[in-house]
Structures are given as structure tokens and as C-alpha cells.
Amino acid sequence: MRQSLSDQSSATVYQYRLVKRKLIQPELVSSHILTAAILFGFELLVYGMQGVFSWLFGFAVVQVIHLAILLLTFIRVDEAADRKWKWGITPPWFGFKPANDIRLKLFRRVHRHLFWIGLCVACIMYPWLHESLMISIIFWHFWLLVPRMLLSFVFRRQEKDGVLRLQKFEASYYHR
């Protein structure tokens, strides 16, 4: 009996307390998806088939840019669990998102890097791109990051050492 108690006491048990939960309304997700459809219609009407190609290709280009920024950002991350991100198209978390819970401080830092470096890369490409492709790249960049940046804004007053959990229609912030 004494041996089993000592074995149990050496195990580390993490207890997190839910501090704040943000439910994501289906109407908000629908309007977010509707903006992508509006861009599609705009590209089709103004630029024709080249606009449709730009709409699709711009999404792919932004995904590659975001992947490169993520990989460069994670060079300095210590914990392997924080480097596990997955790609998905589940609304509202399109693109790359953390596969597990993530520290809020790291979530903010990664998305700040994604926002500013991605915007700089898009602006650097400006002279060589057709205007329809440039519009698509800028739009997709903002479109993919707006839900995450809004989440950073919602949890801005929380302590940065807490943990953020993203689920399909909610985001939860936990603190030890």
C-alpha cells in the first residue's frame, strides 16, 4: 500500500480551471464564409476566369506563406507539443491551427508573426503580381487570420501563461 501511494505522489497532475469561454455563433461563421463567396463573385465579374484562378491560387499561396512562417517561428519553441499544428478547413478555423491546447502567449506571438510577416511578404510580391492575384492574396491573408486575431482580442486581459483550447464552435481559456 505504501509503495502504491509513493508511486502516485510522484506523478504530476495538472489541474486547469476554466476562466473564460467564447462561443462562436453560427451566424458569424456563415458571414465569414459569405465574404469569401463575395470575393469569388467579385473576381469572377471583374477579372473573369483569371479572377477565379487568382481566387484559388491566392488561397494556396497564402497557405504556403503561413506554413513557412510557422516553421520559422517554431525553430525557437522549446516544447514539441507547441509545434504540433494541423491543417484543416473546419469553419471558423480554416488553415493551420494548433493540434492540441496551446499557451496563450505562444498563440498570440505566432499569430502576430503570421499577420505582420505575411503582410510584408504579400507587399514585397506586389510589383510582380497581377492585381487580381494581389487582391486575392491580401484578402485570404486577412480572412484566415481575422478569427484568430479576434480571439486574441477577446482573451487580451487574461494572464498570458494560461492555455487556449480551440474547438469547433468555441474557444476556451484555462489557467492553472
C-alpha positions as a Python dict, from the first residue, in 0.01 Angstrom:
ca = {
    (1, 'M'): (0, 0, 0),
    (2, 'R'): (279, 240, 93),
    (3, 'Q'): (458, 174, -235),
    (4, 'S'): (148, 247, -444),
    (5, 'L'): (95, 578, -263),
    (6, 'S'): (451, 687, -326),
    (7, 'D'): (416, 594, -693),
    (8, 'Q'): (101, 805, -716),
    (9, 'S'): (258, 1103, -541),
    (10, 'S'): (543, 1116, -792),
    (11, 'A'): (301, 1153, -1082),
    (12, 'T'): (236, 1509, -1189),
    (13, 'V'): (-125, 1606, -1218),
    (14, 'Y'): (-211, 1930, -1392),
    (15, 'Q'): (-535, 2092, -1294),
    (16, 'Y'): (-666, 2372, -1506),
    (17, 'R'): (-954, 2599, -1419),
    (18, 'L'): (-1179, 2731, -1693),
    (19, 'V'): (-1154, 3110, -1680),
    (20, 'K'): (-1336, 3218, -1994),
    (21, 'R'): (-1522, 3051, -2278),
    (22, 'K'): (-1611, 3223, -2602),
    (23, 'L'): (-1888, 3064, -2805),
    (24, 'I'): (-1869, 3129, -3178),
    (25, 'Q'): (-2210, 3198, -3322),
    (26, 'P'): (-2306, 3008, -3640),
    (27, 'E'): (-2421, 3337, -3793),
    (28, 'L'): (-2072, 3478, -3752),
    (29, 'V'): (-1921, 3173, -3922),
    (30, 'S'): (-2174, 3198, -4204),
    (31, 'S'): (-2097, 3565, -4262),
    (32, 'H'): (-1726, 3486, -4258),
    (33, 'I'): (-1774, 3223, -4530),
    (34, 'L'): (-2003, 3461, -4720),
    (35, 'T'): (-1721, 3714, -4751),
    (36, 'A'): (-1513, 3451, -4935),
    (37, 'A'): (-1808, 3392, -5170),
    (38, 'I'): (-1839, 3767, -5226),
    (39, 'L'): (-1471, 3787, -5322),
    (40, 'F'): (-1526, 3494, -5561),
    (41, 'G'): (-1815, 3679, -5725),
    (42, 'F'): (-1613, 4000, -5746),
    (43, 'E'): (-1313, 3823, -5901),
    (44, 'L'): (-1539, 3643, -6150),
    (45, 'L'): (-1726, 3958, -6255),
    (46, 'V'): (-1426, 4190, -6282),
    (47, 'Y'): (-1147, 3956, -6399),
    (48, 'G'): (-1335, 3658, -6547),
    (49, 'M'): (-1162, 3319, -6541),
    (50, 'Q'): (-832, 3481, -6445),
    (51, 'G'): (-1007, 3607, -6131),
    (52, 'V'): (-1132, 3257, -6048),
    (53, 'F'): (-779, 3124, -6093),
    (54, 'S'): (-644, 3408, -5875),
    (55, 'W'): (-905, 3332, -5607),
    (56, 'L'): (-797, 2967, -5588),
    (57, 'F'): (-425, 3024, -5638),
    (58, 'G'): (-422, 3309, -5385),
    (59, 'F'): (-560, 3074, -5118),
    (60, 'A'): (-285, 2822, -5190),
    (61, 'V'): (-13, 3089, -5190),
    (62, 'V'): (-126, 3223, -4853),
    (63, 'Q'): (-126, 2871, -4708),
    (64, 'V'): (234, 2820, -4823),
    (65, 'I'): (336, 3158, -4680),
    (66, 'H'): (169, 3078, -4348),
    (67, 'L'): (336, 2735, -4336),
    (68, 'A'): (679, 2888, -4396),
    (69, 'I'): (623, 3149, -4125),
    (70, 'L'): (501, 2883, -3881),
    (71, 'L'): (805, 2666, -3944),
    (72, 'L'): (1040, 2962, -3897),
    (73, 'T'): (857, 3070, -3582),
    (74, 'F'): (875, 2723, -3428),
    (75, 'I'): (1252, 2700, -3458),
    (76, 'R'): (1277, 2870, -3119),
    (77, 'V'): (988, 2688, -2944),
    (78, 'D'): (1108, 2458, -2667),
    (79, 'E'): (816, 2219, -2622),
    (80, 'A'): (740, 1973, -2900),
    (81, 'A'): (368, 1982, -2817),
    (82, 'D'): (354, 2351, -2906),
    (83, 'R'): (494, 2280, -3252),
    (84, 'K'): (214, 2040, -3346),
    (85, 'W'): (-21, 2221, -3578),
    (86, 'K'): (-261, 2075, -3828),
    (87, 'W'): (-422, 2200, -4142),
    (88, 'G'): (-797, 2189, -4174),
    (89, 'I'): (-1097, 2351, -4337),
    (90, 'T'): (-1334, 2331, -4043),
    (91, 'P'): (-1512, 2664, -4000),
    (92, 'P'): (-1412, 2904, -3850),
    (93, 'W'): (-1059, 2761, -3812),
    (94, 'F'): (-953, 2743, -4175),
    (95, 'G'): (-586, 2684, -4244),
    (96, 'F'): (-330, 2591, -3981),
    (97, 'K'): (-436, 2565, -3617),
    (98, 'P'): (-286, 2413, -3303),
    (99, 'A'): (-343, 2037, -3284),
    (100, 'N'): (-354, 2049, -2902),
    (101, 'D'): (-404, 2307, -2633),
    (102, 'I'): (-160, 2593, -2672),
    (103, 'R'): (-20, 2853, -2436),
    (104, 'L'): (-195, 3184, -2493),
    (105, 'K'): (134, 3371, -2508),
    (106, 'L'): (260, 3145, -2788),
    (107, 'F'): (-74, 3165, -2972),
    (108, 'R'): (-56, 3544, -2972),
    (109, 'R'): (308, 3551, -3077),
    (110, 'V'): (259, 3307, -3364),
    (111, 'H'): (-41, 3493, -3500),
    (112, 'R'): (130, 3829, -3464),
    (113, 'H'): (418, 3689, -3670),
    (114, 'L'): (176, 3540, -3922),
    (115, 'F'): (-6, 3870, -3959),
    (116, 'W'): (288, 4107, -3997),
    (117, 'I'): (536, 3886, -4182),
    (118, 'G'): (263, 3755, -4412),
    (119, 'L'): (153, 4109, -4490),
    (120, 'C'): (513, 4212, -4560),
    (121, 'V'): (565, 3914, -4793),
    (122, 'A'): (246, 3999, -4980),
    (123, 'C'): (356, 4362, -5015),
    (124, 'I'): (700, 4257, -5139),
    (125, 'M'): (536, 4049, -5415),
    (126, 'Y'): (322, 4346, -5527),
    (127, 'P'): (530, 4461, -5826),
    (128, 'W'): (531, 4117, -5989),
    (129, 'L'): (171, 4009, -5939),
    (130, 'H'): (-142, 4078, -6137),
    (131, 'E'): (-388, 4292, -5945),
    (132, 'S'): (-647, 4012, -5916),
    (133, 'L'): (-389, 3781, -5757),
    (134, 'M'): (-270, 4056, -5524),
    (135, 'I'): (-627, 4125, -5413),
    (136, 'S'): (-679, 3754, -5350),
    (137, 'I'): (-358, 3710, -5152),
    (138, 'I'): (-429, 4010, -4929),
    (139, 'F'): (-791, 3903, -4882),
    (140, 'W'): (-707, 3540, -4796),
    (141, 'H'): (-434, 3651, -4558),
    (142, 'F'): (-675, 3869, -4362),
    (143, 'W'): (-962, 3624, -4398),
    (144, 'L'): (-766, 3336, -4246),
    (145, 'L'): (-630, 3541, -3957),
    (146, 'V'): (-932, 3751, -3856),
    (147, 'P'): (-1098, 3480, -3639),
    (148, 'R'): (-770, 3415, -3456),
    (149, 'M'): (-690, 3783, -3410),
    (150, 'L'): (-1041, 3839, -3273),
    (151, 'L'): (-974, 3554, -3031),
    (152, 'S'): (-653, 3723, -2920),
    (153, 'F'): (-856, 4039, -2865),
    (154, 'V'): (-1124, 3856, -2665),
    (155, 'F'): (-864, 3699, -2434),
    (156, 'R'): (-640, 4008, -2416),
    (157, 'R'): (-697, 4065, -2043),
    (158, 'Q'): (-624, 3707, -1944),
    (159, 'E'): (-292, 3604, -1797),
    (160, 'K'): (-53, 3500, -2071),
    (161, 'D'): (62, 3178, -1904),
    (162, 'G'): (-278, 3013, -1944),
    (163, 'V'): (-383, 2759, -2204),
    (164, 'L'): (-612, 2811, -2501),
    (165, 'R'): (-824, 2529, -2642),
    (166, 'L'): (-987, 2570, -2983),
    (167, 'Q'): (-1290, 2357, -3059),
    (168, 'K'): (-1535, 2364, -3346),
    (169, 'F'): (-1764, 2645, -3225),
    (170, 'E'): (-1591, 2761, -2909),
    (171, 'A'): (-1261, 2871, -2767),
    (172, 'S'): (-1179, 2818, -2401),
    (173, 'Y'): (-911, 2973, -2185),
    (174, 'Y'): (-781, 2773, -1888),
    (175, 'H'): (-546, 2880, -1612),
    (176, 'R'): (-356, 2667, -1359),
}
